[in-house]
């Protein structure tokens, strides 16, 4: 019996000793390390990622678990990060990792679960086609696991929204636009998987050279009734050119920048030129040059002048039959084109006499022969006015400093002044040539109203004046401006703090020149005009932030740039630890060795100490009515000890827990933080702990449709966990399936879906916005008035008899067609041919022409007209036009009925 009793006592002492440490405080000598926190990932590729976590104080190493199993290559880690890779890590796969901390006592519990999805492989084998002056079509094979792609041109992403694919096409494409002509671009592509992880860029970039730009400066000369010479400006990157007449190729492979057109009949012609590079890529057509191959054959007669002045005269001549306008020449140069009358008021003066001729021009402004010369002598101008008088003196002279020893002088402008003279250390008398000493200086011919210079020494002042000069006379002196140079900024600032006297002592390097100094404490000037390079600052409180800097002051009281700021170290001596216990969100208890009389100070961390008085014959004290998640500092002193504790109160319960963005499988929990400062939160669903987060929201995924869940959230900090806030919610039912579309046009289509059991009606959402004003009672809906050649997204929800709306259906993507060309009409109809024309369609690359339902053009039509030939005489034809872009052909236009002429 005695032995059992002694054994019981020894066992009790052993347990107490294990709970109390050698210092008598509560510890657990055999507890394993806590679970690591903050496990996260970064640098995700198709075969690896970097895992990082927060260190655990007592841990000597860490172990990593991949997909729930230990990893031999990641055991005994001494760092808090590792690159996860190996054969198990494949592209576009999802993995989970957790970490444990361990020491000589053993391995701790698992950390939070981190889920990582690797990137897909990078797109490869890039190629390009349909190269124009401003873009091209980029193509690449689809990447397994990719749901969208991004295209980068010279390292910059060019697609505004994700690039997706549809159907069974093994390749993905993207039309690059908005680039510069004749420029080489480097193109790469990245793939994005369902987790939103972007792959590495293509291993080999695609190099694309855009086609040359459109030629400019088209003009014609040497016009006859059968031809002319067409010229244009050279285009960078072009190796040859194609010349079009009325939209039809006249000649190609032209290596120069001019071409002689021959063999034409008198008519109106529209000329365009296309540049071609060494790869055969054609640029955009030039602006059209229009001309007529007939000009007036005779020159005007009777050219004469009247109303002659110093500034011009009136020229008159006889009309030329068939002339549309006239061109007036002086001294062989064109003075005015497009004159519709047979007289013109000339406003011109030149060296007399002036030679004048005139020519008649056709409707395109092409001139015929010039008339006989008419010599005109204008009346001489009156003599020049007298020389200017003496200008007034400048006003507003003032100075500013740009650096030590550097000035900037400014003054007001003087009307009529062509320049200014600046005099330093002049006495201001006229003429301003008397100097005041060896530092005097005069600066001439300043064209503006300011002047910068580096001059003199800090200990001296200078008298400055400025005068105005108008080319012949100088003004009186301006107001006298006194300038004193700034000192250089003080350096080598040092600060010392005496905790007992609460005085700070500062020193700095003396810059000489009998400089005085101003001292600034926390941005406020506290001492001024000090003659020595040292100062004493009083009433500097301990544990308070102070910043001090010094400026040098010259004889005019002007300050230099401030010295570098110095922080004064006012930290109080360190204290021994003070024990505390029973910590809640509003109270805690502090205790010390034994009952004795002590002085107590109490304050929030960051605020001034508050002396509470003395406690007689006490060994503890409880504080209540405190703020949650707040650090408090308690200091206890007497002649035998000085102890201090910093205690963090527990957090308060989270507030207003809500379930937002509720779907059939997900919900975002969101709550309020009623605590001052930042805390973490722990989320539970149906009693199961999910995760610890730092934000005030948490996404719940993988929920079952139409099921009721109970969510609970607690706040936690270093002192422990708060009570819980609870929310019960029910997920939505699943949305409709089988969405499809038909009858697609440029402005709409018909959307259909499968019926949902129990649904009484449906809602349809287009690009995220509901479009039906009334409930949809059937399983189809006609969508109208949408943008052409645009990808639209459609989702549908079901509504039951109680008015509860389901989750969204999977999205259906629809690409609308290009609009049909408008204004389709014909002109120049003959017995076998005509010209068909139409209005351009925005976004179209080219056009196709259909006659009686059959396409007649073998190549894409780049213009908005087409020359149709070889048709039967006296026959009626139905003509339609379609627009084409990189994605395909648009709607057909309305029918244009054309009937050819009968043969005579």
BELNORJO-V726984 format. One record per backbone hydrogen bond with DSSP energy under -1.0 kcal/mol. NH is the residue of the N-H (numbers start at 1). CO is the residue of the C=O. E is the energy in kcal/mol with one decimal. If there is no record, write none. Layout:
# BELNORJO-V726984
nh:NH co:CO e:E
nh:NH co:CO e:E
This chain:
# BELNORJO-V726984
nh:5 co:1 e:-1.9
nh:6 co:2 e:-2.7
nh:7 co:3 e:-2.8
nh:8 co:4 e:-2.3
nh:9 co:5 e:-2.1
nh:10 co:6 e:-2.8
nh:11 co:7 e:-2.5
nh:12 co:8 e:-2.1
nh:13 co:9 e:-2.5
nh:14 co:10 e:-2.5
nh:15 co:11 e:-2.2
nh:16 co:12 e:-2.5
nh:17 co:13 e:-2.7
nh:18 co:14 e:-2.0
nh:19 co:15 e:-1.8
nh:20 co:16 e:-3.3
nh:21 co:25 e:-3.0
nh:24 co:21 e:-1.6
nh:27 co:19 e:-4.2
nh:31 co:28 e:-1.3
nh:40 co:52 e:-2.4
nh:42 co:50 e:-1.8
nh:45 co:48 e:-3.0
nh:49 co:84 e:-1.4
nh:50 co:42 e:-3.0
nh:51 co:82 e:-2.9
nh:52 co:40 e:-2.3
nh:53 co:80 e:-1.9
nh:54 co:37 e:-3.1
nh:59 co:56 e:-1.2
nh:60 co:102 e:-2.7
nh:61 co:102 e:-1.7
nh:62 co:77 e:-2.0
nh:63 co:100 e:-2.0
nh:64 co:74 e:-2.2
nh:65 co:98 e:-3.2
nh:66 co:69 e:-2.4
nh:67 co:96 e:-3.9
nh:69 co:66 e:-1.5
nh:71 co:64 e:-1.5
nh:74 co:71 e:-1.7
nh:77 co:62 e:-3.1
nh:82 co:51 e:-2.0
nh:84 co:49 e:-3.1
nh:89 co:86 e:-1.4
nh:92 co:119 e:-1.5
nh:95 co:116 e:-3.1
nh:97 co:114 e:-2.1
nh:98 co:65 e:-1.8
nh:100 co:63 e:-2.3
nh:102 co:61 e:-2.5
nh:103 co:106 e:-1.8
nh:106 co:103 e:-1.6
nh:108 co:101 e:-3.6
nh:111 co:99 e:-1.6
nh:114 co:97 e:-2.3
nh:116 co:95 e:-3.1
nh:118 co:93 e:-2.5
nh:119 co:45 e:-1.6
nh:127 co:139 e:-2.3
nh:129 co:137 e:-1.9
nh:132 co:135 e:-3.1
nh:136 co:176 e:-1.5
nh:137 co:129 e:-3.0
nh:138 co:174 e:-2.9
nh:139 co:127 e:-3.0
nh:140 co:172 e:-2.1
nh:142 co:170 e:-2.6
nh:146 co:143 e:-2.2
nh:147 co:192 e:-2.8
nh:148 co:192 e:-1.5
nh:149 co:163 e:-1.5
nh:150 co:190 e:-2.1
nh:152 co:188 e:-3.0
nh:153 co:156 e:-2.8
nh:154 co:186 e:-3.3
nh:156 co:153 e:-1.6
nh:158 co:151 e:-2.4
nh:163 co:149 e:-2.2
nh:172 co:140 e:-3.2
nh:174 co:138 e:-1.8
nh:176 co:136 e:-2.7
nh:179 co:134 e:-2.6
nh:182 co:211 e:-1.8
nh:185 co:208 e:-3.2
nh:187 co:206 e:-2.5
nh:188 co:152 e:-2.2
nh:190 co:150 e:-2.3
nh:192 co:148 e:-2.8
nh:193 co:197 e:-1.7
nh:196 co:193 e:-2.0
nh:199 co:191 e:-3.1
nh:206 co:187 e:-2.7
nh:208 co:185 e:-2.7
nh:210 co:183 e:-2.1
nh:211 co:132 e:-2.0
nh:219 co:231 e:-2.1
nh:221 co:229 e:-1.9
nh:224 co:227 e:-3.1
nh:228 co:261 e:-1.5
nh:229 co:221 e:-2.8
nh:230 co:259 e:-2.9
nh:231 co:219 e:-2.6
nh:232 co:257 e:-2.1
nh:233 co:216 e:-2.8
nh:238 co:235 e:-1.9
nh:239 co:276 e:-3.0
nh:240 co:276 e:-1.8
nh:241 co:254 e:-1.6
nh:242 co:274 e:-2.6
nh:243 co:251 e:-3.2
nh:244 co:272 e:-3.2
nh:245 co:248 e:-3.1
nh:246 co:270 e:-3.2
nh:248 co:245 e:-1.8
nh:250 co:243 e:-3.4
nh:251 co:243 e:-1.6
nh:254 co:241 e:-2.3
nh:259 co:230 e:-2.3
nh:261 co:228 e:-2.8
nh:264 co:226 e:-2.9
nh:269 co:291 e:-2.9
nh:271 co:289 e:-2.6
nh:272 co:244 e:-2.0
nh:274 co:242 e:-2.5
nh:276 co:240 e:-2.7
nh:277 co:281 e:-1.8
nh:280 co:277 e:-1.8
nh:283 co:275 e:-2.7
nh:286 co:273 e:-1.6
nh:289 co:271 e:-2.6
nh:291 co:269 e:-2.1
nh:293 co:267 e:-2.1
nh:304 co:316 e:-2.4
nh:306 co:314 e:-1.9
nh:309 co:312 e:-3.0
nh:313 co:346 e:-1.3
nh:314 co:306 e:-3.0
nh:315 co:344 e:-2.5
nh:316 co:304 e:-2.2
nh:317 co:342 e:-2.2
nh:318 co:301 e:-3.2
nh:323 co:320 e:-1.9
nh:324 co:361 e:-2.5
nh:325 co:361 e:-1.4
nh:326 co:339 e:-1.6
nh:327 co:359 e:-2.6
nh:328 co:336 e:-2.5
nh:329 co:357 e:-3.0
nh:330 co:333 e:-2.8
nh:331 co:355 e:-3.3
nh:333 co:330 e:-2.4
nh:335 co:328 e:-3.2
nh:336 co:328 e:-1.5
nh:339 co:326 e:-2.3
nh:344 co:315 e:-2.4
nh:346 co:313 e:-3.0
nh:348 co:311 e:-1.2
nh:354 co:376 e:-3.4
nh:356 co:374 e:-2.1
nh:357 co:329 e:-1.6
nh:359 co:327 e:-2.1
nh:361 co:325 e:-2.9
nh:362 co:366 e:-2.0
nh:365 co:362 e:-1.9
nh:368 co:360 e:-3.0
nh:371 co:358 e:-2.4
nh:374 co:356 e:-2.6
nh:376 co:354 e:-2.7
nh:398 co:410 e:-2.2
nh:400 co:408 e:-1.7
nh:402 co:406 e:-1.3
nh:406 co:403 e:-2.1
nh:407 co:453 e:-3.0
nh:408 co:400 e:-2.2
nh:409 co:451 e:-2.9
nh:410 co:398 e:-2.3
nh:411 co:449 e:-1.8
nh:412 co:395 e:-2.9
nh:417 co:414 e:-1.9
nh:418 co:469 e:-2.7
nh:419 co:469 e:-1.9
nh:420 co:446 e:-1.7
nh:421 co:467 e:-2.3
nh:422 co:443 e:-3.2
nh:423 co:465 e:-2.7
nh:424 co:441 e:-3.6
nh:425 co:463 e:-4.2
nh:433 co:431 e:-2.4
nh:436 co:425 e:-2.3
nh:440 co:437 e:-1.6
nh:441 co:424 e:-2.0
nh:443 co:422 e:-3.8
nh:446 co:420 e:-2.8
nh:451 co:409 e:-2.2
nh:453 co:407 e:-1.6
nh:455 co:405 e:-1.8
nh:460 co:457 e:-1.5
nh:462 co:483 e:-2.9
nh:464 co:481 e:-2.4
nh:465 co:423 e:-2.1
nh:467 co:421 e:-2.5
nh:469 co:419 e:-2.7
nh:470 co:473 e:-1.9
nh:475 co:468 e:-2.9
nh:478 co:466 e:-1.7
nh:481 co:464 e:-2.7
nh:483 co:462 e:-3.0
nh:494 co:507 e:-2.6
nh:496 co:505 e:-2.3
nh:498 co:503 e:-2.7
nh:502 co:498 e:-1.9
nh:504 co:537 e:-3.0
nh:505 co:496 e:-2.7
nh:506 co:535 e:-2.6
nh:507 co:494 e:-1.7
nh:508 co:533 e:-1.7
nh:509 co:491 e:-2.3
nh:515 co:512 e:-1.5
nh:516 co:553 e:-1.4
nh:517 co:530 e:-1.7
nh:518 co:551 e:-2.2
nh:519 co:527 e:-3.0
nh:520 co:549 e:-2.7
nh:521 co:524 e:-3.0
nh:522 co:547 e:-3.6
nh:524 co:521 e:-1.8
nh:526 co:519 e:-2.5
nh:527 co:519 e:-1.5
nh:530 co:517 e:-3.0
nh:535 co:506 e:-2.2
nh:537 co:504 e:-3.3
nh:540 co:502 e:-2.6
nh:543 co:570 e:-3.4
nh:548 co:566 e:-2.6
nh:549 co:520 e:-1.9
nh:551 co:518 e:-2.1
nh:553 co:516 e:-3.0
nh:554 co:558 e:-2.2
nh:557 co:554 e:-1.9
nh:560 co:552 e:-2.4
nh:563 co:550 e:-2.4
nh:566 co:548 e:-2.8
nh:568 co:546 e:-1.9
nh:576 co:642 e:-1.8
nh:578 co:644 e:-1.2
nh:581 co:589 e:-2.6
nh:584 co:587 e:-3.0
nh:588 co:623 e:-1.8
nh:589 co:581 e:-2.6
nh:590 co:621 e:-2.7
nh:591 co:579 e:-2.2
nh:592 co:619 e:-2.3
nh:596 co:618 e:-1.8
nh:598 co:615 e:-2.1
nh:599 co:637 e:-3.1
nh:600 co:613 e:-2.5
nh:601 co:635 e:-2.5
nh:602 co:610 e:-2.4
nh:603 co:633 e:-1.8
nh:605 co:631 e:-2.5
nh:607 co:604 e:-2.2
nh:612 co:600 e:-2.5
nh:615 co:598 e:-2.7
nh:618 co:596 e:-2.0
nh:621 co:590 e:-2.5
nh:623 co:588 e:-2.8
nh:626 co:586 e:-2.5
nh:629 co:650 e:-1.4
nh:632 co:647 e:-2.6
nh:633 co:603 e:-3.5
nh:634 co:645 e:-2.4
nh:635 co:601 e:-2.4
nh:636 co:643 e:-2.9
nh:637 co:599 e:-2.2
nh:638 co:641 e:-2.3
nh:643 co:636 e:-2.9
nh:644 co:576 e:-2.9
nh:645 co:634 e:-2.2
nh:647 co:632 e:-2.5
nh:649 co:630 e:-2.1
nh:650 co:584 e:-1.7
nh:655 co:672 e:-2.4
nh:658 co:670 e:-2.8
nh:660 co:668 e:-3.2
nh:663 co:666 e:-2.8
nh:667 co:700 e:-2.0
nh:668 co:660 e:-3.1
nh:669 co:698 e:-3.0
nh:670 co:658 e:-2.4
nh:671 co:696 e:-2.0
nh:672 co:655 e:-3.8
nh:680 co:716 e:-2.3
nh:681 co:693 e:-3.0
nh:682 co:714 e:-2.4
nh:683 co:691 e:-2.4
nh:684 co:712 e:-3.2
nh:685 co:688 e:-2.3
nh:686 co:710 e:-3.3
nh:688 co:685 e:-1.9
nh:690 co:683 e:-3.3
nh:693 co:681 e:-2.9
nh:698 co:669 e:-2.3
nh:700 co:667 e:-3.7
nh:703 co:665 e:-2.7
nh:706 co:732 e:-1.0
nh:707 co:704 e:-1.2
nh:709 co:729 e:-3.2
nh:711 co:727 e:-3.5
nh:712 co:684 e:-2.9
nh:713 co:725 e:-2.1
nh:714 co:682 e:-2.0
nh:716 co:680 e:-2.9
nh:717 co:720 e:-2.2
nh:720 co:717 e:-1.5
nh:722 co:715 e:-3.4
nh:725 co:713 e:-2.2
nh:727 co:711 e:-2.7
nh:729 co:709 e:-2.3
nh:731 co:707 e:-2.3
nh:732 co:663 e:-1.6
nh:740 co:752 e:-2.2
nh:742 co:750 e:-1.9
nh:745 co:748 e:-2.9
nh:749 co:783 e:-1.5
nh:750 co:742 e:-3.0
nh:751 co:781 e:-2.9
nh:752 co:740 e:-2.7
nh:753 co:779 e:-1.7
nh:754 co:737 e:-2.7
nh:759 co:756 e:-2.0
nh:760 co:799 e:-3.0
nh:761 co:799 e:-1.5
nh:762 co:776 e:-1.7
nh:763 co:797 e:-2.1
nh:765 co:795 e:-3.3
nh:766 co:769 e:-3.2
nh:767 co:793 e:-3.5
nh:769 co:766 e:-1.8
nh:771 co:764 e:-2.3
nh:776 co:762 e:-2.7
nh:781 co:751 e:-2.2
nh:783 co:749 e:-2.8
nh:786 co:747 e:-1.8
nh:789 co:817 e:-1.4
nh:792 co:814 e:-3.4
nh:794 co:812 e:-2.3
nh:795 co:765 e:-2.3
nh:797 co:763 e:-2.3
nh:799 co:761 e:-2.7
nh:800 co:804 e:-1.9
nh:803 co:800 e:-1.9
nh:806 co:798 e:-2.9
nh:807 co:733 e:-2.5
nh:809 co:796 e:-1.4
nh:812 co:794 e:-2.3
nh:814 co:792 e:-2.6
nh:816 co:790 e:-1.9
nh:817 co:745 e:-1.5
nh:825 co:837 e:-2.5
nh:827 co:835 e:-2.0
nh:830 co:833 e:-3.2
nh:834 co:868 e:-2.0
nh:835 co:827 e:-2.7
nh:836 co:866 e:-2.8
nh:837 co:825 e:-2.8
nh:838 co:864 e:-2.1
nh:839 co:822 e:-3.0
nh:844 co:841 e:-2.1
nh:845 co:884 e:-3.2
nh:846 co:884 e:-1.9
nh:847 co:861 e:-1.4
nh:848 co:882 e:-2.1
nh:850 co:880 e:-3.2
nh:851 co:854 e:-2.8
nh:852 co:878 e:-3.4
nh:854 co:851 e:-1.5
nh:856 co:849 e:-2.6
nh:861 co:847 e:-2.0
nh:866 co:836 e:-2.5
nh:868 co:834 e:-2.8
nh:871 co:832 e:-2.2
nh:874 co:901 e:-1.3
nh:877 co:898 e:-3.6
nh:879 co:896 e:-2.3
nh:880 co:850 e:-2.6
nh:882 co:848 e:-2.3
nh:884 co:846 e:-2.7
nh:885 co:888 e:-2.3
nh:888 co:885 e:-1.3
nh:890 co:883 e:-3.1
nh:891 co:818 e:-2.1
nh:893 co:881 e:-1.7
nh:896 co:879 e:-2.9
nh:898 co:877 e:-2.6
nh:900 co:875 e:-2.2
nh:901 co:830 e:-1.7
